[in-house]
Amino acid sequence: MDHQDLINLIKKGVEPQDGVWANVGSGSGAFTLALADLLLTAAHIYSVDKDRQAMQRQQQTMDRRFPNASVTYLQADYTRPMTLPLLDGLLLANKLHFHLPSKRPALLQQLRTYLKPMGRLIIIEYNTRNGTRWVPHPFTFDEWQQMATNAGFTQTTMLATHPSHFLREIFSAVSLLN
């Protein structure tokens, strides 16, 4: 996928006036760059990943492509408590499929604590139930709707889909915190 594909996956869930966002498990920062492209320059992004080298590469790319973006790079494991301000939005791309279904409720409860009321959780995942060694525990959008509801999120909406050569299709969705 290219940069525009990433933007298309999340743009319907990102309001440009939203002030503070986090991309957790951000890796090389592809979706952090997409957020920077969509948010106003007054917005602030927290990019969180435990891989220091990936964060350094991400920062270099961000400085080159979006020099006016306000980004804090936080080396941390998103599955453990983090020090973040209350967020308008949180993006979790291709991460939940690594967690056993039995472990997801606790993780989603933890992620909720970072969001302001009516904050947005955007997820990107493979829209399939058939896992692989690299995507061990995928789930469908319908399954995500139920997970999100069980975790206390509302108004879960499909944002977009994109074909995947790897596992049929990727979906993006937004869920709101009441």
N, C-alpha and C positions, 0 to 999 in steps of 0.2 A: 504494500500500500504506500501511496505517496502522501505528502503533507496535506493536500486537498482532500484526500479520502479520509484522513484522520479528522480534519475539520468537519467534514460532512457527517461523520458519526456522532459528533457531540454538539454541533452548533445550535440545534433546536432546544437543547437543555441548558445553554449558557446565556444568561442575560448580560449584555455588555456592561451594565452598571454594577453588576455584582462586584463587591469589593475584595473579598478574601477567599481564595480557593486553595486547595491542596491536591496534588497528584501524588498518591501514596503508592509505593512500589514502582516508582517512576522510571527506573532503569536508565536507558539511554536518553530519555526525555522527549520522545516523539510526541506524546500527548501534552507534555508541558509546553512544548513549542506551539501546539495547536491552541492550547488555552491562551498563551500569550498573543497569538494572532487574533483571537476572538474578543478578549477582554480589553477594556479601556486601559490606557497607560497608567491611570490612577489606581488601578486594581493591583493587588498583591498576590503572588503565587508562592506557596510553599511546595517545594519539590522534595519528596522524601524517598530515600532508598538506602539500603545498607551497604551498597557497593560504592566505595569511595572513588574508584577510578571511573566508574560510569557517571558519577555525579560531576567529576572534574571535566569529562568530555562533554557532558550536557551543558555545563556552565560555559564552556568555550563556544559551543554552538549557539547558545542563547545570546551571549555577548556579541557574537558576529551577526546573527540574524535579527535579533530584537534588542538592540542596545539600550532602549528606553524602558524595557520591561523591568518591573520590580519583582525580584525573585529571591527567596531565601532557600538555600540548599541545606537540607537537614539530613545528616547521615544517621539513619535510625531504621529499626525493624518495625514496620507498620503493624505487626501482629502484637506488639508490646505497647504499653502506654507511652505516649509521646507528649511533648510540650508544644502545643499549638494554640493559637487564639481560636475563638469561636469562628467557624467558617460559614460563608454563604454557600459554598459548594465543595464537594469532595469527589474526586475522580479516581476510580479503581478499575484499571484496564488489564484484563487478562491475568487476574490474580486469584479470584475465588475458585477457579477450577483446580487449583493446587491444594485446596483444603477439603478434607473429608466433609461430607454433608453434615455429620454430627458436630463438627467444629465451627461451622459457619454461623450459627445463631450467636454464639459468644463474640465472635469477631464483629458481626454486624452491630451488636449492642455496644461494643467498644467504639466503633466508628461513629455511631450515633452521637456519642458524647462530644464529638468535635464540631457538630453542626449547630447553628443557630436554629430557633424555631422557623419552620418553613425553608430550612436549608435543603440543598439538593445533593443527592447522591447519584452520580452517573456511573454506571458500570458498562463495561464492554466485555463481552464473552462470546464463546462459540455457541451457536444455537443448535446444540445436539446433545443427545444422551450417551453417545458412543465415544468413550474415552480412548486415549492412546497413552503411550509411555510419556509423551511430552505434555499432554493435556489429560491428566488422570481422572478428573471428576467434573466433566462439563455438565451443563444443564441448559434447558431450553428457556426461552422467554417466559412461557407459561409457568415454568417452575420458579423462575425468578420472581414473578408477580406474587406467588404464594410465600416465598422466602421473605420478600420485602414486607408484605402485610404482617407476617408473623413477627417480624422485627420491629414493627411499629411505624413503618413508612406508609404513606398513602399516595394516591394519584400516580401509581406506577404506569409509565407510558413508554411504549417503544419509540425511540427516536429515529433509528435508521438501521438498515442492514447493509452488509457488504459481502459479496461473494468471497469465499475462502477456498483456495486450492488445497488447503490442508484438511479442513473439516467442514466442508459445504458452505457455511455461512457464519458471519460474525454479526451480532446484534449489539446495539447500544440502547440503554434505557435510563430514564430518570425517575427517581422516587423522591418524594418530599417528606420531610420530618415534621410532624405536627407538634 
